[in-house]
């Protein structure tokens, strides 16, 4: 993952995209990487849409604190 890069950044540099059930397609991930965006995922972890943003924010705050 790219958590090390994110932990050294200002929060204003973070864009959270919550994927559809089943995740993003390889083409969608490649499109993000082509735009020089780092991607992070939680392998083997499926979060509900309602909790994904809250979970990410909590982990992000912990990483940059």
Predicted model as a PDB file, atoms N, CA, C, CB and O in Angstrom, pLDDT in the B-factor column:
MODEL        1                                                                  
ATOM      1  N   UNK A   1       0.834  -1.190   0.000  1.00 52.00           N  
ATOM      2  CA  UNK A   1       0.000   0.000   0.000  1.00 52.00           C  
ATOM      3  C   UNK A   1       0.867   1.238   0.000  1.00 52.00           C  
ATOM      4  CB  UNK A   1      -0.942   0.007   1.203  1.00 52.00           C  
ATOM      5  O   UNK A   1       2.091   1.151   0.106  1.00 52.00           O  
ATOM      6  N   UNK A   2       0.241   2.376  -0.118  1.00 61.00           N  
ATOM      7  CA  UNK A   2       0.951   3.643  -0.156  1.00 61.00           C  
ATOM      8  C   UNK A   2       0.700   4.474   1.093  1.00 61.00           C  
ATOM      9  CB  UNK A   2       0.549   4.424  -1.381  1.00 61.00           C  
ATOM     10  O   UNK A   2       0.721   5.703   1.028  1.00 61.00           O  
ATOM     11  N   UNK A   3       0.463   3.825   2.230  1.00 61.00           N  
ATOM     12  CA  UNK A   3       0.193   4.564   3.471  1.00 61.00           C  
ATOM     13  C   UNK A   3       1.351   5.462   3.865  1.00 61.00           C  
ATOM     14  CB  UNK A   3      -0.107   3.599   4.602  1.00 61.00           C  
ATOM     15  O   UNK A   3       1.128   6.532   4.430  1.00 61.00           O  
ATOM     16  N   UNK A   4       2.574   5.059   3.585  1.00 65.00           N  
ATOM     17  CA  UNK A   4       3.726   5.859   3.966  1.00 65.00           C  
ATOM     18  C   UNK A   4       3.694   7.215   3.265  1.00 65.00           C  
ATOM     19  CB  UNK A   4       5.025   5.117   3.636  1.00 65.00           C  
ATOM     20  O   UNK A   4       4.031   8.234   3.868  1.00 65.00           O  
ATOM     21  N   UNK A   5       3.298   7.230   2.014  1.00 62.00           N  
ATOM     22  CA  UNK A   5       3.217   8.490   1.275  1.00 62.00           C  
ATOM     23  C   UNK A   5       2.120   9.378   1.839  1.00 62.00           C  
ATOM     24  CB  UNK A   5       2.967   8.227  -0.212  1.00 62.00           C  
ATOM     25  O   UNK A   5       2.303  10.588   1.971  1.00 62.00           O  
ATOM     26  N   UNK A   6       1.002   8.792   2.166  1.00 61.00           N  
ATOM     27  CA  UNK A   6      -0.108   9.581   2.684  1.00 61.00           C  
ATOM     28  C   UNK A   6       0.200  10.125   4.065  1.00 61.00           C  
ATOM     29  CB  UNK A   6      -1.377   8.747   2.725  1.00 61.00           C  
ATOM     30  O   UNK A   6      -0.184  11.251   4.381  1.00 61.00           O  
ATOM     31  N   UNK A   7       0.882   9.356   4.891  1.00 59.00           N  
ATOM     32  CA  UNK A   7       1.137   9.804   6.253  1.00 59.00           C  
ATOM     33  C   UNK A   7       2.039  11.034   6.292  1.00 59.00           C  
ATOM     34  CB  UNK A   7       1.761   8.684   7.058  1.00 59.00           C  
ATOM     35  O   UNK A   7       2.100  11.721   7.312  1.00 59.00           O  
ATOM     36  N   UNK A   8       2.740  11.321   5.193  1.00 57.00           N  
ATOM     37  CA  UNK A   8       3.623  12.489   5.177  1.00 57.00           C  
ATOM     38  C   UNK A   8       2.976  13.687   4.489  1.00 57.00           C  
ATOM     39  CB  UNK A   8       4.931  12.144   4.483  1.00 57.00           C  
ATOM     40  O   UNK A   8       3.638  14.707   4.296  1.00 57.00           O  
ATOM     41  N   UNK A   9       1.715  13.592   4.120  1.00 56.00           N  
ATOM     42  CA  UNK A   9       1.049  14.658   3.384  1.00 56.00           C  
ATOM     43  C   UNK A   9       0.050  15.410   4.246  1.00 56.00           C  
ATOM     44  CB  UNK A   9       0.352  14.092   2.171  1.00 56.00           C  
ATOM     45  O   UNK A   9      -0.385  14.946   5.300  1.00 56.00           O  
ATOM     46  N   UNK A  10      -0.287  16.571   3.761  1.00 60.00           N  
ATOM     47  CA  UNK A  10      -1.377  17.354   4.328  1.00 60.00           C  
ATOM     48  C   UNK A  10      -2.689  16.690   3.906  1.00 60.00           C  
ATOM     49  CB  UNK A  10      -1.313  18.859   3.857  1.00 60.00           C  
ATOM     50  O   UNK A  10      -2.777  16.145   2.806  1.00 60.00           O  
ATOM     51  N   UNK A  11      -3.691  16.728   4.753  1.00 61.00           N  
ATOM     52  CA  UNK A  11      -4.981  16.103   4.435  1.00 61.00           C  
ATOM     53  C   UNK A  11      -5.622  16.690   3.185  1.00 61.00           C  
ATOM     54  CB  UNK A  11      -5.932  16.251   5.605  1.00 61.00           C  
ATOM     55  O   UNK A  11      -6.445  16.025   2.556  1.00 61.00           O  
ATOM     56  N   UNK A  12      -5.275  17.897   2.811  1.00 65.00           N  
ATOM     57  CA  UNK A  12      -5.876  18.497   1.624  1.00 65.00           C  
ATOM     58  C   UNK A  12      -5.450  17.780   0.344  1.00 65.00           C  
ATOM     59  CB  UNK A  12      -5.503  19.969   1.541  1.00 65.00           C  
ATOM     60  O   UNK A  12      -6.039  18.001  -0.714  1.00 65.00           O  
ATOM     61  N   UNK A  13      -4.443  16.933   0.431  1.00 71.00           N  
ATOM     62  CA  UNK A  13      -3.966  16.176  -0.730  1.00 71.00           C  
ATOM     63  C   UNK A  13      -4.669  14.842  -0.898  1.00 71.00           C  
ATOM     64  CB  UNK A  13      -2.487  15.945  -0.618  1.00 71.00           C  
ATOM     65  O   UNK A  13      -4.313  14.077  -1.795  1.00 71.00           O  
ATOM     66  N   UNK A  14      -5.646  14.541  -0.075  1.00 75.00           N  
ATOM     67  CA  UNK A  14      -6.269  13.220  -0.085  1.00 75.00           C  
ATOM     68  C   UNK A  14      -7.646  13.294  -0.722  1.00 75.00           C  
ATOM     69  CB  UNK A  14      -6.369  12.653   1.340  1.00 75.00           C  
ATOM     70  O   UNK A  14      -8.462  14.145  -0.370  1.00 75.00           O  
ATOM     71  N   UNK A  15      -7.892  12.407  -1.649  1.00 80.00           N  
ATOM     72  CA  UNK A  15      -9.189  12.256  -2.288  1.00 80.00           C  
ATOM     73  C   UNK A  15      -9.647  10.833  -2.030  1.00 80.00           C  
ATOM     74  CB  UNK A  15      -9.126  12.573  -3.825  1.00 80.00           C  
ATOM     75  O   UNK A  15      -8.948   9.882  -2.380  1.00 80.00           O  
ATOM     76  N   UNK A  16     -10.803  10.679  -1.428  1.00 84.00           N  
ATOM     77  CA  UNK A  16     -11.341   9.353  -1.127  1.00 84.00           C  
ATOM     78  C   UNK A  16     -12.383   8.989  -2.165  1.00 84.00           C  
ATOM     79  CB  UNK A  16     -11.950   9.305   0.297  1.00 84.00           C  
ATOM     80  O   UNK A  16     -13.366   9.706  -2.349  1.00 84.00           O  
ATOM     81  N   UNK A  17     -12.166   7.877  -2.840  1.00 87.00           N  
ATOM     82  CA  UNK A  17     -13.136   7.328  -3.778  1.00 87.00           C  
ATOM     83  C   UNK A  17     -13.578   5.980  -3.240  1.00 87.00           C  
ATOM     84  CB  UNK A  17     -12.538   7.199  -5.223  1.00 87.00           C  
ATOM     85  O   UNK A  17     -12.761   5.075  -3.070  1.00 87.00           O  
ATOM     86  N   UNK A  18     -14.845   5.848  -2.978  1.00 86.00           N  
ATOM     87  CA  UNK A  18     -15.379   4.583  -2.468  1.00 86.00           C  
ATOM     88  C   UNK A  18     -15.936   3.822  -3.653  1.00 86.00           C  
ATOM     89  CB  UNK A  18     -16.480   4.809  -1.363  1.00 86.00           C  
ATOM     90  O   UNK A  18     -16.834   4.296  -4.349  1.00 86.00           O  
ATOM     91  N   UNK A  19     -15.397   2.648  -3.870  1.00 84.00           N  
ATOM     92  CA  UNK A  19     -15.760   1.862  -5.040  1.00 84.00           C  
ATOM     93  C   UNK A  19     -17.081   1.133  -4.891  1.00 84.00           C  
ATOM     94  CB  UNK A  19     -14.687   0.877  -5.335  1.00 84.00           C  
ATOM     95  O   UNK A  19     -17.651   1.052  -3.803  1.00 84.00           O  
ATOM     96  N   UNK A  20     -17.544   0.614  -5.990  1.00 85.00           N  
ATOM     97  CA  UNK A  20     -18.774  -0.151  -5.989  1.00 85.00           C  
ATOM     98  C   UNK A  20     -18.551  -1.522  -5.349  1.00 85.00           C  
ATOM     99  CB  UNK A  20     -19.309  -0.303  -7.417  1.00 85.00           C  
ATOM    100  O   UNK A  20     -17.416  -1.936  -5.111  1.00 85.00           O  
ATOM    101  N   UNK A  21     -19.635  -2.203  -5.083  1.00 80.00           N  
ATOM    102  CA  UNK A  21     -19.515  -3.569  -4.565  1.00 80.00           C  
ATOM    103  C   UNK A  21     -18.682  -4.372  -5.557  1.00 80.00           C  
ATOM    104  CB  UNK A  21     -20.930  -4.232  -4.341  1.00 80.00           C  
ATOM    105  O   UNK A  21     -18.943  -4.349  -6.759  1.00 80.00           O  
ATOM    106  N   UNK A  22     -17.705  -5.062  -5.059  1.00 79.00           N  
ATOM    107  CA  UNK A  22     -16.800  -5.799  -5.936  1.00 79.00           C  
ATOM    108  C   UNK A  22     -15.541  -5.029  -6.270  1.00 79.00           C  
ATOM    109  CB  UNK A  22     -17.503  -6.166  -7.201  1.00 79.00           C  
ATOM    110  O   UNK A  22     -14.604  -5.590  -6.837  1.00 79.00           O  
ATOM    111  N   UNK A  23     -15.505  -3.744  -5.924  1.00 82.00           N  
ATOM    112  CA  UNK A  23     -14.304  -2.943  -6.123  1.00 82.00           C  
ATOM    113  C   UNK A  23     -14.215  -2.300  -7.491  1.00 82.00           C  
ATOM    114  CB  UNK A  23     -13.107  -3.783  -5.904  1.00 82.00           C  
ATOM    115  O   UNK A  23     -15.064  -2.509  -8.357  1.00 82.00           O  
ATOM    116  N   UNK A  24     -13.168  -1.514  -7.663  1.00 87.00           N  
ATOM    117  CA  UNK A  24     -12.912  -0.870  -8.933  1.00 87.00           C  
ATOM    118  C   UNK A  24     -12.364  -1.891  -9.923  1.00 87.00           C  
ATOM    119  CB  UNK A  24     -11.935   0.307  -8.761  1.00 87.00           C  
ATOM    120  O   UNK A  24     -11.742  -2.879  -9.532  1.00 87.00           O  
ATOM    121  N   UNK A  25     -12.596  -1.647 -11.186  1.00 91.00           N  
ATOM    122  CA  UNK A  25     -12.050  -2.528 -12.220  1.00 91.00           C  
ATOM    123  C   UNK A  25     -10.570  -2.216 -12.398  1.00 91.00           C  
ATOM    124  CB  UNK A  25     -12.820  -2.363 -13.570  1.00 91.00           C  
ATOM    125  O   UNK A  25     -10.119  -1.131 -12.030  1.00 91.00           O  
ATOM    126  N   UNK A  26      -9.811  -3.152 -12.959  1.00 91.00           N  
ATOM    127  CA  UNK A  26      -8.401  -2.849 -13.247  1.00 91.00           C  
ATOM    128  C   UNK A  26      -8.242  -1.615 -14.133  1.00 91.00           C  
ATOM    129  CB  UNK A  26      -7.737  -4.046 -13.918  1.00 91.00           C  
ATOM    130  O   UNK A  26      -7.291  -0.853 -13.955  1.00 91.00           O  
ATOM    131  N   UNK A  27      -9.154  -1.403 -15.083  1.00 95.00           N  
ATOM    132  CA  UNK A  27      -9.069  -0.222 -15.960  1.00 95.00           C  
ATOM    133  C   UNK A  27      -9.285   1.061 -15.169  1.00 95.00           C  
ATOM    134  CB  UNK A  27     -10.104  -0.316 -17.097  1.00 95.00           C  
ATOM    135  O   UNK A  27      -8.624   2.065 -15.432  1.00 95.00           O  
ATOM    136  N   UNK A  28     -10.202   1.041 -14.202  1.00 91.00           N  
ATOM    137  CA  UNK A  28     -10.437   2.229 -13.377  1.00 91.00           C  
ATOM    138  C   UNK A  28      -9.223   2.532 -12.507  1.00 91.00           C  
ATOM    139  CB  UNK A  28     -11.682   2.037 -12.496  1.00 91.00           C  
ATOM    140  O   UNK A  28      -8.845   3.694 -12.357  1.00 91.00           O  
ATOM    141  N   UNK A  29      -8.621   1.520 -11.945  1.00 87.00           N  
ATOM    142  CA  UNK A  29      -7.415   1.708 -11.128  1.00 87.00           C  
ATOM    143  C   UNK A  29      -6.278   2.245 -11.989  1.00 87.00           C  
ATOM    144  CB  UNK A  29      -6.994   0.377 -10.452  1.00 87.00           C  
ATOM    145  O   UNK A  29      -5.558   3.154 -11.575  1.00 87.00           O  
ATOM    146  N   UNK A  30      -6.117   1.689 -13.182  1.00 90.00           N  
ATOM    147  CA  UNK A  30      -5.075   2.170 -14.097  1.00 90.00           C  
ATOM    148  C   UNK A  30      -5.310   3.631 -14.462  1.00 90.00           C  
ATOM    149  CB  UNK A  30      -5.034   1.307 -15.372  1.00 90.00           C  
ATOM    150  O   UNK A  30      -4.357   4.403 -14.571  1.00 90.00           O  
ATOM    151  N   UNK A  31      -6.554   4.013 -14.649  1.00 91.00           N  
ATOM    152  CA  UNK A  31      -6.882   5.406 -14.973  1.00 91.00           C  
ATOM    153  C   UNK A  31      -6.457   6.339 -13.845  1.00 91.00           C  
ATOM    154  CB  UNK A  31      -8.389   5.557 -15.243  1.00 91.00           C  
ATOM    155  O   UNK A  31      -5.922   7.417 -14.103  1.00 91.00           O  
ATOM    156  N   UNK A  32      -6.687   5.940 -12.616  1.00 86.00           N  
ATOM    157  CA  UNK A  32      -6.261   6.754 -11.472  1.00 86.00           C  
ATOM    158  C   UNK A  32      -4.742   6.861 -11.416  1.00 86.00           C  
ATOM    159  CB  UNK A  32      -6.794   6.160 -10.158  1.00 86.00           C  
ATOM    160  O   UNK A  32      -4.198   7.941 -11.183  1.00 86.00           O  
ATOM    161  N   UNK A  33      -4.064   5.744 -11.631  1.00 86.00           N  
ATOM    162  CA  UNK A  33      -2.605   5.743 -11.582  1.00 86.00           C  
ATOM    163  C   UNK A  33      -2.011   6.542 -12.736  1.00 86.00           C  
ATOM    164  CB  UNK A  33      -2.076   4.313 -11.610  1.00 86.00           C  
ATOM    165  O   UNK A  33      -0.954   7.153 -12.586  1.00 86.00           O  
ATOM    166  N   UNK A  34      -2.679   6.542 -13.882  1.00 91.00           N  
ATOM    167  CA  UNK A  34      -2.226   7.341 -15.029  1.00 91.00           C  
ATOM    168  C   UNK A  34      -2.257   8.823 -14.691  1.00 91.00           C  
ATOM    169  CB  UNK A  34      -3.101   7.061 -16.270  1.00 91.00           C  
ATOM    170  O   UNK A  34      -1.445   9.604 -15.187  1.00 91.00           O  
ATOM    171  N   UNK A  35      -3.201   9.199 -13.844  1.00 88.00           N  
ATOM    172  CA  UNK A  35      -3.319  10.591 -13.402  1.00 88.00           C  
ATOM    173  C   UNK A  35      -2.404  10.884 -12.211  1.00 88.00           C  
ATOM    174  CB  UNK A  35      -4.772  10.905 -13.033  1.00 88.00           C  
ATOM    175  O   UNK A  35      -2.531  11.915 -11.551  1.00 88.00           O  
ATOM    176  N   UNK A  36      -1.488   9.963 -11.954  1.00 82.00           N  
ATOM    177  CA  UNK A  36      -0.488  10.077 -10.887  1.00 82.00           C  
ATOM    178  C   UNK A  36      -1.128  10.155  -9.501  1.00 82.00           C  
ATOM    179  CB  UNK A  36       0.382  11.306 -11.118  1.00 82.00           C  
ATOM    180  O   UNK A  36      -0.630  10.855  -8.619  1.00 82.00           O  
ATOM    181  N   UNK A  37      -2.227   9.438  -9.317  1.00 80.00           N  
ATOM    182  CA  UNK A  37      -2.863   9.339  -8.007  1.00 80.00           C  
ATOM    183  C   UNK A  37      -2.441   8.032  -7.363  1.00 80.00           C  
ATOM    184  CB  UNK A  37      -4.413   9.428  -8.119  1.00 80.00           C  
ATOM    185  O   UNK A  37      -2.474   6.983  -8.006  1.00 80.00           O  
ATOM    186  N   UNK A  38      -2.047   8.085  -6.108  1.00 74.00           N  
ATOM    187  CA  UNK A  38      -1.715   6.876  -5.380  1.00 74.00           C  
ATOM    188  C   UNK A  38      -3.004   6.177  -4.983  1.00 74.00           C  
ATOM    189  CB  UNK A  38      -0.846   7.190  -4.138  1.00 74.00           C  
ATOM    190  O   UNK A  38      -3.998   6.829  -4.661  1.00 74.00           O  
ATOM    191  N   UNK A  39      -2.986   4.868  -5.005  1.00 75.00           N  
ATOM    192  CA  UNK A  39      -4.162   4.110  -4.606  1.00 75.00           C  
ATOM    193  C   UNK A  39      -3.848   3.270  -3.378  1.00 75.00           C  
ATOM    194  CB  UNK A  39      -4.653   3.219  -5.758  1.00 75.00           C  
ATOM    195  O   UNK A  39      -2.730   2.786  -3.200  1.00 75.00           O  
ATOM    196  N   UNK A  40      -4.854   3.112  -2.543  1.00 76.00           N  
ATOM    197  CA  UNK A  40      -4.739   2.304  -1.337  1.00 76.00           C  
ATOM    198  C   UNK A  40      -5.973   1.416  -1.269  1.00 76.00           C  
ATOM    199  CB  UNK A  40      -4.599   3.196  -0.048  1.00 76.00           C  
ATOM    200  O   UNK A  40      -7.078   1.841  -1.606  1.00 76.00           O  
ATOM    201  N   UNK A  41      -5.777   0.216  -0.842  1.00 73.00           N  
ATOM    202  CA  UNK A  41      -6.927  -0.654  -0.640  1.00 73.00           C  
ATOM    203  C   UNK A  41      -6.686  -1.504   0.594  1.00 73.00           C  
ATOM    204  CB  UNK A  41      -7.186  -1.545  -1.884  1.00 73.00           C  
ATOM    205  O   UNK A  41      -5.553  -1.684   1.040  1.00 73.00           O  
ATOM    206  N   UNK A  42      -7.767  -2.013   1.125  1.00 72.00           N  
ATOM    207  CA  UNK A  42      -7.686  -2.949   2.238  1.00 72.00           C  
ATOM    208  C   UNK A  42      -7.999  -4.329   1.693  1.00 72.00           C  
ATOM    209  CB  UNK A  42      -8.662  -2.557   3.399  1.00 72.00           C  
ATOM    210  O   UNK A  42      -9.167  -4.704   1.594  1.00 72.00           O  
ATOM    211  N   UNK A  43      -6.974  -5.091   1.339  1.00 68.00           N  
ATOM    212  CA  UNK A  43      -7.236  -6.435   0.799  1.00 68.00           C  
ATOM    213  C   UNK A  43      -7.996  -7.278   1.818  1.00 68.00           C  
ATOM    214  CB  UNK A  43      -5.911  -7.137   0.407  1.00 68.00           C  
ATOM    215  O   UNK A  43      -7.770  -7.188   3.024  1.00 68.00           O  
ATOM    216  N   UNK A  44      -8.892  -8.088   1.301  1.00 76.00           N  
ATOM    217  CA  UNK A  44      -9.683  -9.010   2.121  1.00 76.00           C  
ATOM    218  C   UNK A  44     -10.577  -8.289   3.127  1.00 76.00           C  
ATOM    219  CB  UNK A  44      -8.764  -9.960   2.856  1.00 76.00           C  
ATOM    220  O   UNK A  44     -11.051  -8.909   4.079  1.00 76.00           O  
ATOM    221  N   UNK A  45     -10.813  -7.012   2.937  1.00 78.00           N  
ATOM    222  CA  UNK A  45     -11.695  -6.259   3.818  1.00 78.00           C  
ATOM    223  C   UNK A  45     -12.767  -5.600   2.969  1.00 78.00           C  
ATOM    224  CB  UNK A  45     -10.905  -5.201   4.647  1.00 78.00           C  
ATOM    225  O   UNK A  45     -12.463  -4.886   2.013  1.00 78.00           O  
ATOM    226  N   UNK A  46     -14.004  -5.838   3.316  1.00 81.00           N  
ATOM    227  CA  UNK A  46     -15.113  -5.218   2.617  1.00 81.00           C  
ATOM    228  C   UNK A  46     -15.843  -4.330   3.609  1.00 81.00           C  
ATOM    229  CB  UNK A  46     -16.070  -6.285   1.993  1.00 81.00           C  
ATOM    230  O   UNK A  46     -16.319  -4.793   4.646  1.00 81.00           O  
ATOM    231  N   UNK A  47     -15.925  -3.060   3.282  1.00 84.00           N  
ATOM    232  CA  UNK A  47     -16.606  -2.097   4.139  1.00 84.00           C  
ATOM    233  C   UNK A  47     -17.895  -1.646   3.474  1.00 84.00           C  
ATOM    234  CB  UNK A  47     -15.698  -0.885   4.442  1.00 84.00           C  
ATOM    235  O   UNK A  47     -17.962  -1.524   2.251  1.00 84.00           O  
ATOM    236  N   UNK A  48     -18.894  -1.405   4.266  1.00 86.00           N  
ATOM    237  CA  UNK A  48     -20.143  -0.854   3.741  1.00 86.00           C  
ATOM    238  C   UNK A  48     -19.916   0.602   3.352  1.00 86.00           C  
ATOM    239  CB  UNK A  48     -21.295  -0.975   4.785  1.00 86.00           C  
ATOM    240  O   UNK A  48     -19.062   1.278   3.927  1.00 86.00           O  
ATOM    241  N   UNK A  49     -20.668   1.075   2.392  1.00 84.00           N  
ATOM    242  CA  UNK A  49     -20.556   2.464   1.961  1.00 84.00           C  
ATOM    243  C   UNK A  49     -20.729   3.412   3.136  1.00 84.00           C  
ATOM    244  CB  UNK A  49     -21.587   2.774   0.880  1.00 84.00           C  
ATOM    245  O   UNK A  49     -20.031   4.420   3.244  1.00 84.00           O  
ATOM    246  N   UNK A  50     -21.660   3.081   4.007  1.00 85.00           N  
ATOM    247  CA  UNK A  50     -21.967   3.950   5.145  1.00 85.00           C  
ATOM    248  C   UNK A  50     -20.798   4.104   6.112  1.00 85.00           C  
ATOM    249  CB  UNK A  50     -23.160   3.412   5.887  1.00 85.00           C  
ATOM    250  O   UNK A  50     -20.691   5.125   6.791  1.00 85.00           O  
ATOM    251  N   UNK A  51     -19.927   3.112   6.183  1.00 88.00           N  
ATOM    252  CA  UNK A  51     -18.827   3.163   7.146  1.00 88.00           C  
ATOM    253  C   UNK A  51     -17.449   3.335   6.509  1.00 88.00           C  
ATOM    254  CB  UNK A  51     -18.832   1.916   7.968  1.00 88.00           C  
ATOM    255  O   UNK A  51     -16.478   3.610   7.214  1.00 88.00           O  
ATOM    256  N   UNK A  52     -17.350   3.178   5.207  1.00 87.00           N  
ATOM    257  CA  UNK A  52     -16.044   3.244   4.543  1.00 87.00           C  
ATOM    258  C   UNK A  52     -15.375   4.605   4.725  1.00 87.00           C  
ATOM    259  CB  UNK A  52     -16.198   2.942   3.057  1.00 87.00           C  
ATOM    260  O   UNK A  52     -14.190   4.671   5.050  1.00 87.00           O  
ATOM    261  N   UNK A  53     -16.114   5.680   4.520  1.00 88.00           N  
ATOM    262  CA  UNK A  53     -15.535   7.023   4.650  1.00 88.00           C  
ATOM    263  C   UNK A  53     -15.129   7.307   6.089  1.00 88.00           C  
ATOM    264  CB  UNK A  53     -16.530   8.088   4.167  1.00 88.00           C  
ATOM    265  O   UNK A  53     -14.071   7.888   6.330  1.00 88.00           O  
ATOM    266  N   UNK A  54     -15.953   6.906   7.043  1.00 92.00           N  
ATOM    267  CA  UNK A  54     -15.634   7.126   8.459  1.00 92.00           C  
ATOM    268  C   UNK A  54     -14.389   6.338   8.845  1.00 92.00           C  
ATOM    269  CB  UNK A  54     -16.825   6.721   9.361  1.00 92.00           C  
ATOM    270  O   UNK A  54     -13.509   6.854   9.534  1.00 92.00           O  
ATOM    271  N   UNK A  55     -14.317   5.093   8.403  1.00 88.00           N  
ATOM    272  CA  UNK A  55     -13.161   4.251   8.711  1.00 88.00           C  
ATOM    273  C   UNK A  55     -11.895   4.844   8.115  1.00 88.00           C  
ATOM    274  CB  UNK A  55     -13.376   2.824   8.186  1.00 88.00           C  
ATOM    275  O   UNK A  55     -10.868   4.922   8.790  1.00 88.00           O  
ATOM    276  N   UNK A  56     -11.958   5.260   6.862  1.00 84.00           N  
ATOM    277  CA  UNK A  56     -10.784   5.837   6.211  1.00 84.00           C  
ATOM    278  C   UNK A  56     -10.333   7.100   6.920  1.00 84.00           C  
ATOM    279  CB  UNK A  56     -11.079   6.140   4.744  1.00 84.00           C  
ATOM    280  O   UNK A  56      -9.140   7.295   7.152  1.00 84.00           O  
ATOM    281  N   UNK A  57     -11.288   7.962   7.268  1.00 85.00           N  
ATOM    282  CA  UNK A  57     -10.940   9.207   7.961  1.00 85.00           C  
ATOM    283  C   UNK A  57     -10.260   8.919   9.290  1.00 85.00           C  
ATOM    284  CB  UNK A  57     -12.191  10.064   8.188  1.00 85.00           C  
ATOM    285  O   UNK A  57      -9.286   9.583   9.643  1.00 85.00           O  
ATOM    286  N   UNK A  58     -10.760   7.941  10.026  1.00 88.00           N  
ATOM    287  CA  UNK A  58     -10.157   7.600  11.314  1.00 88.00           C  
ATOM    288  C   UNK A  58      -8.738   7.069  11.135  1.00 88.00           C  
ATOM    289  CB  UNK A  58     -11.017   6.566  12.048  1.00 88.00           C  
ATOM    290  O   UNK A  58      -7.830   7.454  11.871  1.00 88.00           O  
ATOM    291  N   UNK A  59      -8.551   6.198  10.170  1.00 82.00           N  
ATOM    292  CA  UNK A  59      -7.207   5.653   9.927  1.00 82.00           C  
ATOM    293  C   UNK A  59      -6.268   6.759   9.444  1.00 82.00           C  
ATOM    294  CB  UNK A  59      -7.260   4.500   8.887  1.00 82.00           C  
ATOM    295  O   UNK A  59      -5.117   6.830   9.875  1.00 82.00           O  
ATOM    296  N   UNK A  60      -6.753   7.615   8.557  1.00 80.00           N  
ATOM    297  CA  UNK A  60      -5.937   8.722   8.050  1.00 80.00           C  
ATOM    298  C   UNK A  60      -5.513   9.655   9.176  1.00 80.00           C  
ATOM    299  CB  UNK A  60      -6.706   9.508   6.984  1.00 80.00           C  
ATOM    300  O   UNK A  60      -4.348  10.042   9.265  1.00 80.00           O  
ATOM    301  N   UNK A  61      -6.461  10.012  10.032  1.00 80.00           N  
ATOM    302  CA  UNK A  61      -6.127  10.882  11.154  1.00 80.00           C  
ATOM    303  C   UNK A  61      -5.088  10.251  12.063  1.00 80.00           C  
ATOM    304  CB  UNK A  61      -7.373  11.217  11.950  1.00 80.00           C  
ATOM    305  O   UNK A  61      -4.209  10.939  12.582  1.00 80.00           O  
ATOM    306  N   UNK A  62      -5.186   8.951  12.255  1.00 80.00           N  
ATOM    307  CA  UNK A  62      -4.202   8.246  13.080  1.00 80.00           C  
ATOM    308  C   UNK A  62      -2.826   8.252  12.411  1.00 80.00           C  
ATOM    309  CB  UNK A  62      -4.659   6.798  13.340  1.00 80.00           C  
ATOM    310  O   UNK A  62      -1.810   8.395  13.092  1.00 80.00           O  
ATOM    311  N   UNK A  63      -2.786   8.102  11.112  1.00 73.00           N  
ATOM    312  CA  UNK A  63      -1.508   8.044  10.385  1.00 73.00           C  
ATOM    313  C   UNK A  63      -0.792   9.395  10.356  1.00 73.00           C  
ATOM    314  CB  UNK A  63      -1.742   7.563   8.959  1.00 73.00           C  
ATOM    315  O   UNK A  63       0.436   9.440  10.430  1.00 73.00           O  
ATOM    316  N   UNK A  64      -1.538  10.492  10.248  1.00 70.00           N  
ATOM    317  CA  UNK A  64      -0.893  11.803  10.107  1.00 70.00           C  
ATOM    318  C   UNK A  64      -0.705  12.509  11.429  1.00 70.00           C  
ATOM    319  CB  UNK A  64      -1.696  12.679   9.191  1.00 70.00           C  
ATOM    320  O   UNK A  64      -0.059  13.556  11.487  1.00 70.00           O  
ATOM    321  N   UNK A  65      -1.256  11.957  12.486  1.00 66.00           N  
ATOM    322  CA  UNK A  65      -1.153  12.604  13.813  1.00 66.00           C  
ATOM    323  C   UNK A  65       0.264  12.553  14.334  1.00 66.00           C  
ATOM    324  CB  UNK A  65      -2.096  11.934  14.823  1.00 66.00           C  
ATOM    325  O   UNK A  65       0.537  13.045  15.429  1.00 66.00           O  
TER     326      UNK A  65                                                      
ENDMDL                                                                          
END                                                                             
